[in-house]
């Protein structure tokens, strides 16, 4: 008597579920390890800054990210070079907004401002803090004709954190100002104290009298929860350092504190080698073995995954890293398409299947947001995101259908594990954003499966764009922190 096909189908589904669970657990451990490493390294850097008499609140005006040009008023940015920033201020007054990169400033931790600046006219400069819509004056000084370093005493303006900072200029005539650097300095060398932590941020701060402290975030289920806790604490105690309660998962001891050293150049060399090898594989289009598929997947993924794990893209992207990103994309493009028969527009059945999946997944996302949102308002995306993100979705789907899914299909005889493998590799390109990795694992697996069946690009890109916008707009921050990857994931959303 022959066996019924149903048990085989159940075993197949069970094996797929076990594999998916293993992938999720692996993502969880990897995301925790990367986040713990970054937090520990940031804590060591901040502790070293405070103990050396410096602070994290420093601006080099030669850096493009030092100011927020759209928020500045009544002045023109004339030039930026290695010596700083040159602006023209129009009478009677102008202001330059300084970038805090999502942080706040604790006025209780600093007593002086070290400013290097100069002007070609009689000019007064005032450092303004921003707090709840008010702009208390923190320090005022005249500017000399030539850039000069001076120390400005900071007035007492309360202990509540500042969430903005401006340089305000007053002049009777148009004036040019050269800005080199600004730093907010502590009264003396400080060493962060250690405070106990609890799941409630308010309880933690109520029991911690130390203004500058080192906190270890309590164990939490996901990195999103832990970072949400860190963000809530730093809103009230900026300048403190927060590490993760993950035991031996942190690799911060292996990383240099002062700079990334030779790592960008090592990644650039690796990316160049991967690109050359990808070009070499085009000379052997007949290679259709599993070993060739695995090798090509490694070429396409090794550099992007290393970039994300090392913290890029972040707040600062060195020129070698920008070149690495370009080479990584060029490597994926250089690999020969192993199954060139897919369509761009797709057929009616392809659009119908994609729309059905998008509808079911979209309803699940909205329902999950309503169930877990705790009454929090939905996040609003910038208007330009609604045209930029669909373009990004097309590129991602092109990489999934052309680079990942055909090669995982060559690795597995069954399309189900092949689709799961493609989804897992696609999710790796969203490190270390655990919530986003879960979403892209599920979505990427479904899109790969639909790609095997219908071989169409635009229907899946449209599904990707719609579901991506729904995810960011409807899931709470503690569940999906943001759609950022790399070091940007740690920044407050």
C-alpha positions as CSV (number, residue, x, y, z in Angstrom):
1,X,0.0,0.0,0.0
2,X,1.5,3.3,-1.1
3,X,1.8,6.2,1.4
4,X,-0.5,9.1,1.1
5,X,1.0,12.4,0.0
6,X,-0.4,14.4,2.9
7,X,2.1,13.2,5.5
8,X,4.9,14.1,3.1
9,X,3.4,17.6,2.7
10,X,3.1,18.0,6.5
11,X,6.7,16.9,7.0
12,X,7.8,19.4,4.3
13,X,5.9,22.2,6.0
14,X,7.3,21.2,9.4
15,X,10.8,21.1,8.1
16,X,10.3,24.6,6.6
17,X,8.9,25.9,9.9
18,X,11.8,24.5,11.9
19,X,14.3,26.1,9.4
20,X,12.5,29.4,9.5
21,X,12.6,29.3,13.3
22,X,16.3,28.6,13.2
23,X,16.9,31.6,10.9
24,X,14.9,33.9,13.2
25,X,16.9,32.8,16.2
26,X,20.1,33.3,14.3
27,X,19.0,36.8,13.3
28,X,18.2,37.5,16.9
29,X,21.6,36.4,18.2
30,X,23.4,38.3,15.4
31,X,21.5,41.5,15.9
32,X,22.0,41.4,19.6
33,X,25.8,40.8,19.2
34,X,26.2,43.7,16.8
35,X,24.1,46.1,18.8
36,X,25.9,45.1,22.0
37,X,29.3,45.6,20.4
38,X,28.3,49.1,19.1
39,X,26.9,50.2,22.4
40,X,29.9,49.0,24.4
41,X,32.3,50.7,21.9
42,X,30.2,53.9,22.2
43,X,30.3,53.7,26.0
44,X,34.1,53.2,26.0
45,X,34.5,56.2,23.7
46,X,32.3,58.4,25.8
47,X,33.9,57.4,29.0
48,X,37.3,58.2,27.5
49,X,36.1,61.6,26.3
50,X,34.8,62.6,29.8
51,X,37.9,61.3,31.6
52,X,40.1,63.4,29.2
53,X,38.2,66.6,30.0
54,X,36.4,66.6,26.7
55,X,32.7,65.9,25.7
56,X,30.8,64.4,22.9
57,X,29.3,67.8,22.0
58,X,31.9,69.1,19.6
59,X,31.5,70.6,16.1
60,X,34.2,70.9,13.4
61,X,32.7,73.3,10.9
62,X,34.7,71.8,8.1
63,X,32.3,68.8,8.4
64,X,29.2,69.1,6.2
65,X,27.1,67.5,8.9
66,X,28.0,70.1,11.6
67,X,25.2,72.4,10.7
68,X,21.5,72.2,9.6
69,X,21.4,74.6,6.7
70,X,17.6,74.6,6.2
71,X,17.0,75.5,9.8
72,X,19.5,78.5,9.7
73,X,18.1,82.0,9.2
74,X,19.2,85.2,7.5
75,X,22.6,84.1,6.4
76,X,24.3,82.5,3.4
77,X,26.8,79.7,3.5
78,X,29.6,80.8,1.2
79,X,32.3,78.1,1.4
80,X,33.5,75.1,3.4
81,X,37.0,73.9,3.4
82,X,39.6,72.2,5.7
83,X,39.8,75.3,7.9
84,X,36.1,75.6,8.6
85,X,32.9,77.3,7.3
86,X,32.5,80.8,5.9
87,X,29.1,82.4,6.1
88,X,27.7,85.9,5.3
89,X,25.3,87.3,7.9
90,X,22.7,89.9,7.0
91,X,21.7,92.7,9.4
92,X,20.3,93.0,11.9
93,X,20.8,89.3,12.9
94,X,21.2,85.8,11.6
95,X,21.4,82.3,13.1
96,X,23.2,79.1,12.3
97,X,21.6,75.8,13.6
98,X,24.0,73.2,14.8
99,X,23.3,69.5,14.2
100,X,22.9,67.3,17.3
101,X,22.3,64.1,15.3
102,X,19.4,63.0,17.4
103,X,21.1,63.7,20.8
104,X,20.4,66.3,23.5
105,X,22.7,68.3,25.6
106,X,22.9,68.3,29.4
107,X,23.7,71.8,30.5
108,X,24.6,70.5,33.9
109,X,27.7,68.7,32.6
110,X,29.4,71.6,30.8
111,X,30.6,75.0,32.1
112,X,32.5,76.6,29.2
113,X,32.4,76.7,25.4
114,X,35.6,76.6,23.4
115,X,35.0,78.6,20.2
116,X,37.3,79.3,17.3
117,X,35.8,82.0,15.0
118,X,36.4,85.4,13.5
119,X,34.6,88.1,11.5
120,X,35.4,91.0,9.1
121,X,33.1,93.4,11.0
122,X,32.1,94.3,14.5
123,X,29.9,91.4,15.4
124,X,28.4,89.8,18.5
125,X,27.8,86.1,18.7
126,X,25.5,84.4,21.2
127,X,25.2,80.7,21.8
128,X,21.5,79.9,22.2
129,X,20.1,76.7,23.6
130,X,16.6,75.4,22.6
131,X,14.2,74.0,25.1
132,X,10.5,73.6,24.7
133,X,10.2,76.4,22.1
134,X,12.3,78.8,24.1
135,X,15.9,79.9,23.3
136,X,17.8,80.9,26.4
137,X,21.1,82.7,25.8
138,X,24.0,80.5,27.1
139,X,27.0,82.6,26.2
140,X,27.8,85.9,24.4
141,X,31.1,87.3,23.0
142,X,32.4,89.7,20.3
143,X,34.2,88.2,17.4
144,X,37.7,89.4,16.5
145,X,38.7,90.2,12.9
146,X,40.7,87.0,12.5
147,X,39.7,83.5,13.7
148,X,40.8,83.2,17.3
149,X,40.3,80.5,19.9
150,X,38.5,81.7,23.0
151,X,36.8,80.2,26.1
152,X,33.3,81.4,26.9
153,X,31.8,80.9,30.3
154,X,28.3,79.4,30.0
155,X,25.5,80.9,32.0
156,X,23.2,78.8,34.2
157,X,20.1,78.0,32.2
158,X,18.7,75.1,34.3
159,X,19.3,71.4,34.3
160,X,16.7,70.3,31.7
161,X,18.3,68.9,28.5
162,X,18.6,71.1,25.4
163,X,17.3,69.6,22.2
164,X,18.7,72.3,19.9
165,X,21.6,74.7,19.7
166,X,22.2,77.8,17.6
167,X,24.9,80.4,16.9
168,X,23.1,83.8,16.8
169,X,24.9,86.7,15.2
170,X,24.0,90.4,15.5
171,X,25.5,92.9,13.1
172,X,24.6,96.4,11.8
173,X,26.1,95.7,8.4
174,X,26.6,92.6,6.2
175,X,29.4,90.6,7.7
176,X,31.4,87.5,6.8
177,X,32.1,85.1,9.6
178,X,34.7,82.3,9.6
179,X,33.8,79.4,11.9
180,X,36.4,76.7,12.7
181,X,35.2,74.7,15.8
182,X,33.0,74.7,18.9
183,X,33.2,72.4,21.9
184,X,31.2,72.4,25.1
185,X,33.6,71.6,28.0
186,X,33.0,70.0,31.4
187,X,34.3,71.8,34.6
188,X,37.0,69.1,35.0
189,X,37.8,65.6,34.1
190,X,34.8,63.4,34.8
191,X,34.4,59.7,35.3
192,X,30.9,58.2,34.8
193,X,29.4,56.7,37.9
194,X,27.6,53.4,37.8
195,X,23.9,53.1,38.5
196,X,21.5,50.2,38.9
197,X,19.0,49.8,36.1
198,X,15.4,48.7,36.0
199,X,12.9,48.0,33.3
200,X,11.2,51.3,34.1
201,X,13.3,54.3,32.9
202,X,11.7,56.6,35.5
203,X,12.5,54.2,38.4
204,X,16.1,53.9,37.1
205,X,16.6,57.7,37.1
206,X,14.8,58.2,40.4
207,X,17.3,55.9,42.1
208,X,20.4,57.4,40.3
209,X,21.6,60.7,41.8
210,X,24.7,60.7,39.6
211,X,24.3,63.2,36.8
212,X,26.8,61.5,34.6
213,X,26.4,57.7,34.9
214,X,27.0,54.4,33.1
215,X,23.9,52.3,32.7
216,X,23.5,48.7,31.6
217,X,20.2,48.3,29.8
218,X,18.1,45.5,31.5
219,X,17.7,42.3,29.5
220,X,14.9,42.7,27.0
221,X,13.4,40.5,24.3
222,X,14.6,42.4,21.3
223,X,17.3,45.0,20.4
224,X,14.4,47.3,19.5
225,X,13.1,47.2,23.1
226,X,16.6,47.8,24.5
227,X,17.3,50.7,22.2
228,X,13.9,52.2,22.9
229,X,14.8,52.0,26.6
230,X,18.2,53.7,25.9
231,X,16.6,56.5,23.9
232,X,14.1,57.2,26.7
233,X,16.8,57.4,29.3
234,X,19.1,59.6,27.2
235,X,16.2,62.1,26.6
236,X,16.5,62.9,30.3
237,X,20.2,62.2,31.0
238,X,22.1,63.0,27.8
239,X,25.8,62.4,28.1
240,X,25.4,59.2,30.0
241,X,26.6,55.9,28.5
242,X,24.5,52.8,28.0
243,X,25.6,49.3,27.4
244,X,23.7,46.1,26.7
245,X,23.2,43.2,29.2
246,X,24.4,40.6,26.8
247,X,27.3,39.0,28.6
248,X,30.0,37.8,26.2
249,X,28.2,38.8,23.0
250,X,30.1,42.1,22.7
251,X,33.2,42.3,20.5
252,X,34.0,45.9,21.4
253,X,37.3,44.9,23.0
254,X,38.6,44.0,19.5
255,X,37.7,47.3,17.9
256,X,39.9,50.5,18.1
257,X,38.4,53.4,20.0
258,X,39.9,56.4,18.3
259,X,39.3,55.5,14.6
260,X,38.3,52.7,12.3
261,X,41.9,52.4,11.2
262,X,42.6,50.3,8.1
263,X,39.2,48.7,8.1
264,X,37.7,50.9,5.3
265,X,40.7,50.2,3.1
266,X,40.6,46.4,3.8
267,X,36.9,46.4,2.9
268,X,37.7,48.4,-0.3
269,X,40.4,45.8,-1.3
270,X,37.9,43.0,-0.6
271,X,35.2,44.7,-2.7
272,X,37.7,45.1,-5.5
273,X,38.7,41.5,-5.4
274,X,35.0,40.4,-5.3
275,X,34.2,42.6,-8.3
276,X,37.1,41.1,-10.4
277,X,36.0,37.6,-9.5
278,X,32.4,38.4,-10.4
279,X,33.7,39.5,-13.8
280,X,35.7,36.3,-14.1
281,X,32.6,34.2,-13.5
282,X,31.0,35.6,-16.7
283,X,33.6,33.7,-18.7
284,X,32.0,30.4,-17.5
285,X,28.3,30.9,-18.1
286,X,27.8,27.1,-18.4
287,X,28.7,26.6,-14.7
288,X,25.4,25.6,-13.1
289,X,26.6,23.6,-10.1
290,X,25.6,24.2,-6.5
291,X,29.2,25.0,-5.7
292,X,29.2,27.8,-8.4
293,X,25.9,29.2,-7.0
294,X,27.2,29.2,-3.5
295,X,30.4,30.9,-4.6
296,X,28.5,33.6,-6.5
297,X,26.2,34.3,-3.5
298,X,29.3,34.7,-1.3
299,X,30.7,37.2,-3.8
300,X,27.5,39.2,-3.8
301,X,26.9,39.2,-0.1
302,X,30.3,39.1,1.7
303,X,31.1,42.8,1.4
304,X,27.6,44.3,2.0
305,X,27.1,42.1,5.1
306,X,30.6,43.1,6.4
307,X,29.8,46.8,5.8
308,X,26.5,46.6,7.8
309,X,28.1,44.6,10.6
310,X,30.9,47.2,10.9
311,X,28.5,50.0,11.3
312,X,28.1,51.5,7.8
313,X,26.1,53.4,6.6
314,X,26.5,55.6,9.7
315,X,26.6,59.2,10.7
316,X,29.9,59.6,8.9
317,X,30.9,57.6,5.7
318,X,34.6,57.8,4.8
319,X,35.3,58.1,1.1
320,X,36.7,54.5,0.9
321,X,33.4,53.2,2.3
322,X,31.4,55.1,-0.3
323,X,33.6,53.4,-3.0
324,X,32.9,50.1,-1.3
325,X,29.1,50.6,-1.6
326,X,29.5,51.3,-5.3
327,X,31.7,48.3,-5.9
328,X,29.3,46.0,-3.9
329,X,26.5,47.0,-6.2
330,X,28.7,46.6,-9.3
331,X,29.6,43.1,-8.2
332,X,25.9,42.1,-8.0
333,X,25.4,43.6,-11.5
334,X,28.6,41.9,-12.9
335,X,27.3,38.4,-12.0
336,X,25.7,36.8,-15.0
337,X,21.9,36.4,-14.7
338,X,21.4,32.6,-14.4
339,X,17.8,32.8,-15.5
340,X,17.2,35.7,-17.9
341,X,13.7,34.8,-18.8
342,X,11.9,37.0,-16.2
343,X,9.7,39.9,-17.3
344,X,9.7,43.5,-16.2
345,X,6.0,44.3,-16.5
346,X,4.6,40.9,-15.7
347,X,1.4,39.2,-16.7
348,X,-2.1,39.6,-15.2
349,X,-1.7,36.4,-13.1
350,X,1.5,37.9,-11.7
351,X,-0.2,41.1,-10.7
352,X,-3.1,39.2,-9.3
353,X,-0.9,37.0,-7.1
354,X,1.2,39.9,-5.9
355,X,-1.9,42.0,-5.1
356,X,-3.4,39.1,-3.1
357,X,-0.2,38.7,-1.0
358,X,0.1,42.4,-0.5
359,X,-3.5,42.7,0.7
360,X,-3.2,39.8,3.2
361,X,0.2,41.0,4.4
362,X,-0.9,44.6,4.6
363,X,-4.0,43.7,6.7
364,X,-1.7,41.7,9.0
365,X,0.7,44.7,9.4
366,X,-2.2,47.1,10.2
367,X,-3.8,44.7,12.6
368,X,-0.5,44.1,14.4
369,X,0.1,47.9,14.7
370,X,-3.4,48.4,16.2
371,X,-2.9,45.5,18.6
372,X,0.6,46.4,19.8
373,X,0.6,50.2,19.3
374,X,-0.6,51.1,22.8
375,X,-2.4,54.1,21.4
376,X,0.9,55.6,20.0
377,X,0.4,57.9,17.0
378,X,1.5,56.5,13.7
379,X,4.8,57.7,12.4
380,X,4.6,60.1,9.4
381,X,7.1,59.7,6.5
382,X,8.7,62.6,4.7
383,X,6.7,63.5,1.5
384,X,9.7,62.6,-0.7
385,X,9.8,59.1,0.7
386,X,6.7,58.2,-1.2
387,X,8.5,58.6,-4.5
388,X,12.0,57.6,-3.4
389,X,11.1,54.4,-1.6
390,X,9.3,52.8,-4.6
391,X,12.5,53.4,-6.7
392,X,14.5,51.7,-3.9
393,X,12.0,48.9,-3.9
394,X,12.6,48.3,-7.6
395,X,16.3,48.0,-7.1
396,X,16.0,45.6,-4.1
397,X,13.5,43.4,-6.0
398,X,15.9,43.4,-9.0
399,X,18.7,42.1,-6.7
400,X,16.4,39.5,-5.1
401,X,15.1,38.2,-8.4
402,X,18.3,38.4,-10.4
403,X,21.0,37.7,-7.9
404,X,19.7,35.8,-4.9
405,X,16.6,33.8,-5.7
406,X,17.9,32.1,-8.9
407,X,21.0,30.9,-7.1
408,X,19.2,29.6,-4.0
409,X,16.9,27.7,-6.5
410,X,20.0,26.1,-7.8
411,X,21.1,25.0,-4.3
412,X,17.7,23.3,-3.5
413,X,15.6,21.0,-5.6
414,X,12.5,22.1,-3.8
415,X,11.3,25.7,-4.4
416,X,10.1,26.1,-0.8
417,X,13.5,25.9,0.9
418,X,15.0,27.8,-2.0
419,X,12.5,30.7,-1.4
420,X,13.2,30.6,2.4
421,X,17.0,30.7,1.7
422,X,16.5,33.7,-0.6
423,X,14.4,35.5,2.0
424,X,17.1,34.8,4.7
425,X,19.9,36.2,2.5
426,X,17.8,39.2,1.6
427,X,17.1,39.8,5.3
428,X,20.9,39.7,6.0
429,X,21.2,42.8,3.9
430,X,19.1,44.7,6.5
431,X,21.5,44.0,9.5
432,X,21.3,44.7,12.4
433,X,17.7,45.9,12.3
434,X,16.1,42.8,13.9
435,X,12.5,43.9,13.3
436,X,13.2,44.8,9.7
437,X,15.1,41.5,9.2
438,X,12.0,39.6,10.4
439,X,9.8,41.5,8.0
440,X,12.2,41.2,5.0
441,X,12.7,37.5,5.7
442,X,8.9,36.9,5.5
443,X,8.5,39.2,2.6
444,X,11.6,38.2,0.7
445,X,10.6,34.5,1.0
446,X,7.1,35.2,-0.4
447,X,8.5,37.4,-3.2
448,X,11.1,34.8,-4.1
449,X,8.3,32.1,-4.2
450,X,6.1,34.4,-6.4
451,X,9.1,35.1,-8.5
452,X,9.7,31.4,-9.2
453,X,6.1,31.1,-10.3
454,X,5.6,34.3,-12.4
455,X,9.1,35.6,-13.0
456,X,7.9,39.3,-13.0
457,X,9.7,42.4,-11.5
458,X,7.3,45.3,-11.2
459,X,4.4,43.4,-9.5
460,X,6.8,42.4,-6.7
461,X,8.4,45.9,-6.5
462,X,4.9,47.4,-6.1
463,X,4.2,44.9,-3.3
464,X,7.5,45.8,-1.7
465,X,6.9,49.5,-1.8
466,X,3.4,49.3,-0.4
467,X,4.3,46.9,2.5
468,X,7.5,48.8,3.3
469,X,5.6,52.1,3.8
470,X,2.9,50.3,5.8
471,X,5.5,48.7,8.1
472,X,7.2,52.0,9.0
473,X,3.9,53.9,9.3
474,X,1.9,51.4,11.4
475,X,4.2,49.4,13.7
476,X,5.3,51.0,17.0
477,X,8.9,52.1,17.4
478,X,9.7,49.4,20.1
479,X,8.7,46.7,17.6
480,X,10.1,48.3,14.4
481,X,12.6,51.0,15.3
482,X,13.0,52.4,11.8
483,X,13.8,51.2,8.3
484,X,17.5,52.1,8.7
485,X,20.3,49.6,8.5
486,X,24.0,49.6,9.6
487,X,25.0,52.2,12.1
488,X,22.0,54.4,11.3
489,X,19.8,51.8,13.1
490,X,21.2,53.0,16.5
491,X,20.1,56.6,15.9
492,X,16.9,57.7,17.5
493,X,14.0,57.4,15.0
